[in-house]
């Protein structure tokens, strides 16, 4: 059974696939770095970190820190949910 957050991730991956963007979902599972966005993408030479949330859920402090670090380093980072998924398309269009 797909969770609400997994449904958002699926929509994001479809958008990225349709654009032909490179992307993957890092798995921490105790071995990776905690707080990394759910989906890491590269589109037309730009790094994009995408944190997926369901409903009114907010990123953790560590996730917010990672988003700020990505942005500080001139990468793109966004938090998306069911209500603002079109914000990802707006962000990508800025790259074009």
DSSP file (Angstrom, degrees, kcal/mol; ACC not computed):
  #  RESIDUE AA STRUCTURE BP1 BP2  ACC     N-H-->O    O-->H-N    N-H-->O    O-->H-N    TCO  KAPPA ALPHA  PHI   PSI    X-CA   Y-CA   Z-CA
    1    1 A X              0   0    0      0, 0.0     2,-0.3     0, 0.0     0, 0.0   0.000 360.0 360.0 360.0 128.1    0.0    0.0    0.0
    2    2 A X        -     0   0    0      1,-0.1     2,-0.1     4,-0.1     0, 0.0  -0.577 360.0-135.7 -79.5 132.7    1.4    3.3   -1.0
    3    3 A X     >  -     0   0    0     -2,-0.3     4,-1.8     1,-0.1     5,-0.2  -0.417  27.4-106.7 -78.2 161.7    1.7    6.0    1.6
    4    4 A X  H  > S+     0   0    0      1,-0.2     4,-1.5     2,-0.2     5,-0.1   0.889 122.9  51.1 -56.3 -39.1    0.6    9.6    0.9
    5    5 A X  H  > S+     0   0    0      1,-0.2     4,-2.4     2,-0.2    -1,-0.2   0.900 106.7  53.5 -66.3 -39.2    4.3   10.6    0.8
    6    6 A X  H  > S+     0   0    0      1,-0.2     4,-2.3     2,-0.2    -1,-0.2   0.840 104.6  55.9 -63.9 -32.0    5.1    7.8   -1.6
    7    7 A X  H  X S+     0   0    0     -4,-1.8     4,-1.9     2,-0.2    -1,-0.2   0.897 107.9  48.2 -65.4 -39.6    2.4    9.1   -3.9
    8    8 A X  H  X S+     0   0    0     -4,-1.5     4,-2.5     2,-0.2    -2,-0.2   0.934 110.8  51.1 -64.4 -45.7    4.1   12.5   -4.0
    9    9 A X  H  X S+     0   0    0     -4,-2.4     4,-2.7     1,-0.2    -2,-0.2   0.900 108.3  52.4 -58.2 -41.5    7.4   10.8   -4.7
   10   10 A X  H  X S+     0   0    0     -4,-2.3     4,-2.0     2,-0.2    -1,-0.2   0.909 109.9  48.2 -62.2 -42.5    5.9    8.9   -7.6
   11   11 A X  H  X S+     0   0    0     -4,-1.9     4,-2.2     2,-0.2    -2,-0.2   0.915 111.9  49.8 -63.9 -42.9    4.4   12.1   -9.1
   12   12 A X  H  X S+     0   0    0     -4,-2.5     4,-2.5     1,-0.2    -2,-0.2   0.932 110.1  50.0 -61.6 -46.3    7.8   13.9   -8.8
   13   13 A X  H  X S+     0   0    0     -4,-2.7     4,-2.8     1,-0.2    -1,-0.2   0.868 108.9  52.7 -62.4 -36.4    9.6   11.0  -10.4
   14   14 A X  H  X S+     0   0    0     -4,-2.0     4,-2.9     2,-0.2    -1,-0.2   0.925 109.2  49.2 -64.6 -43.9    7.2   11.0  -13.3
   15   15 A X  H  X S+     0   0    0     -4,-2.2     4,-1.6     1,-0.2    -2,-0.2   0.943 113.8  46.0 -58.9 -47.6    7.7   14.7  -13.9
   16   16 A X  H  X>S+     0   0    0     -4,-2.5     5,-2.5     1,-0.2     4,-0.9   0.899 112.9  49.8 -64.3 -40.9   11.5   14.2  -13.9
   17   17 A X  H ><5S+     0   0    0     -4,-2.8     3,-0.8     1,-0.2    -1,-0.2   0.924 108.5  52.9 -61.6 -44.6   11.2   11.2  -16.2
   18   18 A X  H 3<5S+     0   0    0     -4,-2.9    -1,-0.2     1,-0.3    -2,-0.2   0.831 111.1  47.4 -61.4 -31.9    9.1   13.1  -18.6
   19   19 A X  H 3<5S-     0   0    0     -4,-1.6    -1,-0.3    -5,-0.2    -2,-0.2   0.633 112.7-120.1 -81.7 -14.8   11.7   15.9  -18.7
   20   20 A X  T <<5 +     0   0    0     -4,-0.9    -3,-0.2    -3,-0.8     2,-0.2   0.723  57.6 159.1  80.0  22.0   14.5   13.4  -19.2
   21   21 A X      < -     0   0    0     -5,-2.5     2,-0.4    -6,-0.2    -1,-0.2  -0.491  44.7-118.1 -79.0 146.5   16.2   14.5  -16.0
   22   22 A X  E     +A   42   0A   0     20,-2.0    20,-2.5    -2,-0.2     2,-0.3  -0.680  49.2 157.2 -77.2 135.3   18.7   12.3  -14.1
   23   23 A X  E     +A   41   0A   0     -2,-0.4     2,-0.3    18,-0.2    18,-0.2  -0.995  20.1 175.4-158.1 157.8   17.4   11.4  -10.7
   24   24 A X  E     -A   40   0A   0     16,-2.2    16,-2.9    -2,-0.3     2,-0.6  -0.975  30.0-122.0-155.7 163.0   17.7    8.9   -7.8
   25   25 A X        -     0   0    0     -2,-0.3    14,-0.2    14,-0.2    13,-0.1  -0.931  30.2-139.3-111.2 108.0   16.4    8.4   -4.3
   26   26 A X        -     0   0    0     -2,-0.6     2,-0.6    11,-0.4    -2,-0.0  -0.412   9.9-147.4 -68.4 141.1   19.2    8.1   -1.8
   27   27 A X        -     0   0    0      1,-0.2     4,-0.1    -2,-0.1     6,-0.1  -0.943  17.0-180.0-110.0 120.8   18.7    5.5    0.9
   28   28 A X    >>  +     0   0    0     -2,-0.6     3,-3.3     3,-0.1     4,-1.7   0.962  14.3 160.1 -84.4 -58.8   20.3    6.3    4.2
   29   29 A X  T 34 S-     0   0    0      1,-0.3    -1,-0.0     2,-0.2    -2,-0.0   0.782  89.3 -55.4  42.6  37.8   19.3    3.2    6.3
   30   30 A X  T 34 S+     0   0    0      1,-0.1    -1,-0.3     2,-0.0    -2,-0.1   0.311 138.5  74.2  85.1 -11.0   22.1    4.0    8.8
   31   31 A X  T <4 S+     0   0    0     -3,-3.3    -2,-0.2    -4,-0.1    -3,-0.1   0.704  88.9  53.9-107.1 -26.2   24.8    4.1    6.1
   32   32 A X  S  < S-     0   0    0     -4,-1.7     2,-0.5     1,-0.1    -4,-0.1  -0.131  98.3 -70.7 -97.7-165.7   24.2    7.4    4.3
   33   33 A X    >   -     0   0    0     -2,-0.1     3,-0.9    -6,-0.1    -1,-0.1  -0.783  47.9-128.2 -93.1 127.0   23.8   10.9    5.4
   34   34 A X  T 3  S+     0   0    0     -2,-0.5     3,-0.1     1,-0.2    -1,-0.0  -0.395  86.8  30.8 -72.8 150.0   20.7   11.8    7.3
   35   35 A X  T 3  S+     0   0    0      1,-0.3    -1,-0.2    -2,-0.1    31,-0.2   0.415  78.2 144.5  85.7  -1.2   18.5   14.7    6.2
   36   36 A X    <   -     0   0    0     -3,-0.9    -1,-0.3     1,-0.1    -8,-0.1  -0.445  61.0 -93.2 -68.2 142.3   19.3   14.4    2.5
   37   37 A X        -     0   0    0      1,-0.1   -11,-0.4    -2,-0.1    14,-0.2  -0.128  31.7-115.8 -54.5 154.9   16.3   15.3    0.3
   38   38 A X  S    S+     0   0    0     12,-0.4     2,-0.4     1,-0.2    13,-0.2   0.839  99.9  31.0 -62.4 -35.6   14.2   12.3   -0.8
   39   39 A X  E     - B   0  50A   0     11,-2.2    11,-3.0   -14,-0.2     2,-0.5  -0.992  66.2-162.2-131.6 130.6   15.1   12.8   -4.5
   40   40 A X  E     +AB  24  49A   0    -16,-2.9   -16,-2.2    -2,-0.4     2,-0.3  -0.944  22.1 174.9-109.4 129.6   18.3   14.1   -6.0
   41   41 A X  E     -AB  23  48A   0      7,-3.1     7,-2.9    -2,-0.5     2,-0.4  -0.916  25.1-156.3-134.2 158.8   18.1   15.2   -9.6
   42   42 A X  E     +AB  22  47A   0    -20,-2.5   -20,-2.0    -2,-0.3     2,-0.4  -0.986  17.4 175.5-134.2 125.7   20.3   16.9  -12.2
   43   43 A X  E >   - B   0  46A   0      3,-2.2     3,-1.7    -2,-0.4   -22,-0.1  -0.974  69.8 -19.8-136.6 120.2   18.6   18.7  -15.1
   44   44 A X  T 3  S-     0   0    0     -2,-0.4    -1,-0.1     1,-0.3     3,-0.1   0.874 129.4 -48.6  50.4  42.8   20.5   20.6  -17.8
   45   45 A X  T 3  S+     0   0    0      1,-0.2     2,-0.4     0, 0.0    -1,-0.3   0.484 112.1 119.7  82.8   3.0   23.5   20.9  -15.5
   46   46 A X  E <   -B   43   0A   0     -3,-1.7    -3,-2.2    29,-0.0     2,-0.4  -0.872  59.3-132.9-107.1 135.3   21.7   22.0  -12.4
   47   47 A X  E     -B   42   0A   0     -2,-0.4    29,-2.9    -5,-0.2     2,-0.4  -0.671  25.7-171.6 -81.3 133.6   21.6   20.1   -9.1
   48   48 A X  E     -Bc  41  76A   0     -7,-2.9    -7,-3.1    -2,-0.4     2,-0.5  -0.992  12.6-164.7-132.9 126.8   18.1   19.8   -7.6
   49   49 A X  E     -Bc  40  77A   0     27,-2.8    29,-2.3    -2,-0.4     2,-0.5  -0.947  11.7-167.0-106.7 127.5   17.2   18.4   -4.1
   50   50 A X  E     -Bc  39  78A   0    -11,-3.0   -11,-2.2    -2,-0.5     2,-0.6  -0.952   7.2-165.3-123.1 115.7   13.5   17.6   -3.7
   51   51 A X  E     - c   0  79A   0     27,-2.8    29,-2.6    -2,-0.5     2,-0.4  -0.882  14.5-152.9 -97.8 123.1   12.0   16.9   -0.3
   52   52 A X  E     + c   0  80A   0     -2,-0.6     2,-0.3    27,-0.2    29,-0.2  -0.823  17.8 173.9-102.1 133.2    8.6   15.2   -0.6
   53   53 A X        -     0   0    0     27,-2.8     2,-0.4    -2,-0.4    29,-0.3  -0.928  24.5-130.1-132.9 157.7    6.0   15.6    2.1
   54   54 A X    >   -     0   0    0     -2,-0.3     3,-2.1    27,-0.2   -49,-0.1  -0.898  67.2 -32.6-109.2 139.3    2.4   14.6    2.5
   55   55 A X  T 3  S-     0   0    0     -2,-0.4    28,-0.2     1,-0.3    -2,-0.1  -0.269 124.3 -19.9  59.0-131.3   -0.3   17.0    3.6
   56   56 A X  T 3  S+     0   0    0     25,-0.1    -1,-0.3     2,-0.0    25,-0.0   0.248  94.6 136.8 -97.2  12.0    0.8   19.6    6.0
   57   57 A X    <   -     0   0    0     -3,-2.1     2,-0.3     1,-0.1    -4,-0.0  -0.308  41.3-149.6 -60.0 143.0    4.0   17.7    7.1
   58   58 A X        -     0   0    0      1,-0.1    -4,-0.1    -5,-0.0    -1,-0.1  -0.804  21.3 -95.9-113.5 154.0    7.0   20.0    7.4
   59   59 A X        -     0   0    0     -2,-0.3    -1,-0.1     1,-0.1    -6,-0.0  -0.340  44.2-109.9 -63.5 151.0   10.7   19.1    6.8
   60   60 A X     >  -     0   0    0      1,-0.1     4,-2.7     4,-0.0     5,-0.2  -0.256  32.7-101.2 -71.1 168.1   12.7   18.3   10.0
   61   61 A X  H  > S+     0   0    0      1,-0.2     4,-2.2     2,-0.2     5,-0.1   0.891 126.0  50.6 -58.9 -39.2   15.4   20.8   11.2
   62   62 A X  H  > S+     0   0    0      2,-0.2     4,-2.2     1,-0.2    -1,-0.2   0.898 109.9  49.2 -67.1 -40.2   18.0   18.6    9.6
   63   63 A X  H  > S+     0   0    0      2,-0.2     4,-2.3     1,-0.2    -2,-0.2   0.908 111.0  50.4 -64.1 -41.4   16.2   18.5    6.3
   64   64 A X  H  X S+     0   0    0     -4,-2.7     4,-2.4     2,-0.2    -2,-0.2   0.894 108.9  52.7 -62.5 -39.4   15.8   22.3    6.4
   65   65 A X  H  X S+     0   0    0     -4,-2.2     4,-2.3     1,-0.2    -2,-0.2   0.931 109.6  47.9 -61.2 -46.0   19.6   22.5    7.1
   66   66 A X  H  X S+     0   0    0     -4,-2.2     4,-2.3     2,-0.2    -2,-0.2   0.889 110.2  52.3 -63.9 -39.0   20.4   20.4    4.1
   67   67 A X  H  X S+     0   0    0     -4,-2.3     4,-2.3     2,-0.2    -1,-0.2   0.927 110.4  48.3 -61.9 -45.1   18.0   22.4    1.9
   68   68 A X  H  X S+     0   0    0     -4,-2.4     4,-2.8     1,-0.2    -2,-0.2   0.895 110.4  51.8 -62.3 -40.0   19.8   25.7    3.0
   69   69 A X  H  X S+     0   0    0     -4,-2.3     4,-1.4     2,-0.2    -1,-0.2   0.899 109.2  49.7 -64.6 -40.7   23.2   24.1    2.3
   70   70 A X  H  <>S+     0   0    0     -4,-2.3     5,-2.7     1,-0.2     3,-0.3   0.946 114.5  44.7 -60.8 -48.0   22.1   23.1   -1.2
   71   71 A X  H ><5S+     0   0    0     -4,-2.3     3,-1.8     1,-0.2    -2,-0.2   0.879 108.4  56.9 -65.5 -38.9   20.8   26.6   -1.9
   72   72 A X  H 3<5S+     0   0    0     -4,-2.8    -1,-0.2     1,-0.3    -2,-0.2   0.820 106.4  51.6 -61.1 -30.1   23.9   28.2   -0.4
   73   73 A X  T 3<5S-     0   0    0     -4,-1.4    -1,-0.3    -3,-0.3    -2,-0.2   0.136 125.8-102.7 -94.8  19.2   26.0   26.3   -2.9
   74   74 A X  T < 5S+     0   0    0     -3,-1.8    -3,-0.2     1,-0.2   -27,-0.2   0.600  81.4 129.7  71.5  14.4   23.9   27.5   -5.8
   75   75 A X      < -     0   0    0     -5,-2.7     2,-0.4    -6,-0.2    -1,-0.2  -0.449  60.7-111.7 -85.1 170.0   21.9   24.3   -6.1
   76   76 A X  E     +c   48   0A   0    -29,-2.9   -27,-2.8    -2,-0.1     2,-0.3  -0.863  35.6 177.1-104.0 138.9   18.1   24.2   -6.3
   77   77 A X  E     +c   49   0A   0     -2,-0.4     2,-0.3   -29,-0.2   -27,-0.2  -0.998   1.1 172.7-143.6 140.8   16.1   22.7   -3.5
   78   78 A X  E     -c   50   0A   0    -29,-2.3   -27,-2.8    -2,-0.3     2,-0.5  -0.993  26.5-139.7-148.0 149.3   12.4   22.5   -3.0
   79   79 A X  E     -c   51   0A   0     -2,-0.3     2,-0.3   -29,-0.2   -27,-0.2  -0.965  30.9-175.2-108.9 124.6    9.8   20.9   -0.7
   80   80 A X  E     +c   52   0A   0    -29,-2.6   -27,-2.8    -2,-0.5     2,-0.2  -0.907  12.4 167.6-123.1 150.7    6.8   19.6   -2.5
   81   81 A X    >>  -     0   0    0     -2,-0.3     3,-0.7   -29,-0.2     4,-0.5  -0.775  57.2 -75.9-139.7-171.5    3.5   18.0   -1.4
   82   82 A X  T 34 S+     0   0    0    -29,-0.3     3,-0.3    -2,-0.2   -28,-0.1   0.814 127.6  50.0 -60.5 -30.0    0.2   17.1   -3.1
   83   83 A X  T 34 S+     0   0    0    -28,-0.2    -1,-0.2     1,-0.2     3,-0.1   0.696 119.2  31.1 -85.9 -20.2   -0.9   20.8   -3.1
   84   84 A X  T X4 S+     0   0    0     -3,-0.7     3,-2.4     1,-0.1     4,-0.4   0.124  72.1 122.1-126.9  24.3    2.2   22.4   -4.6
   85   85 A X  T >X S+     0   0    0     -4,-0.5     3,-1.4    -3,-0.3     4,-0.7   0.787  70.8  67.1 -59.5 -26.9    3.7   19.8   -7.0
   86   86 A X  H 3> S+     0   0    0      1,-0.3     4,-2.0     2,-0.2    -1,-0.3   0.707  83.7  74.5 -67.2 -17.6    3.4   22.3   -9.8
   87   87 A X  H <> S+     0   0    0     -3,-2.4     4,-2.4     1,-0.2    -1,-0.3   0.822  90.0  58.1 -62.2 -30.3    6.1   24.4   -8.0
   88   88 A X  H <> S+     0   0    0     -3,-1.4     4,-2.5    -4,-0.4    -1,-0.2   0.920 105.1  48.9 -64.8 -43.1    8.6   21.8   -9.2
   89   89 A X  H  X S+     0   0    0     -4,-0.7     4,-2.4     2,-0.2    -2,-0.2   0.903 110.7  50.9 -62.7 -40.7    7.6   22.5  -12.9
   90   90 A X  H  X S+     0   0    0     -4,-2.0     4,-1.3     2,-0.2    -2,-0.2   0.921 110.8  49.0 -61.6 -44.2    8.0   26.2  -12.2
   91   91 A X  H  X S+     0   0    0     -4,-2.4     4,-0.7     1,-0.2     3,-0.3   0.915 112.2  47.6 -61.1 -44.8   11.4   25.6  -10.8
   92   92 A X  H >X S+     0   0    0     -4,-2.5     4,-1.3     1,-0.2     3,-0.9   0.875 105.9  57.9 -67.0 -37.9   12.5   23.5  -13.7
   93   93 A X  H 3< S+     0   0    0     -4,-2.4    -1,-0.2     1,-0.3    -2,-0.2   0.817  98.6  61.1 -63.1 -29.8   11.2   26.0  -16.2
   94   94 A X  H 3< S+     0   0    0     -4,-1.3    -1,-0.3    -3,-0.3    -2,-0.2   0.813 100.9  54.6 -65.0 -29.3   13.5   28.6  -14.7
   95   95 A X  H <<        0   0    0     -3,-0.9    -1,-0.2    -4,-0.7    -2,-0.2   0.888 360.0 360.0 -68.9 -39.8   16.4   26.3  -15.7
   96   96 A X     <        0   0    0     -4,-1.3    -1,-0.2     0, 0.0    -2,-0.2   0.498 360.0 360.0 -69.3 360.0   15.3   26.3  -19.3
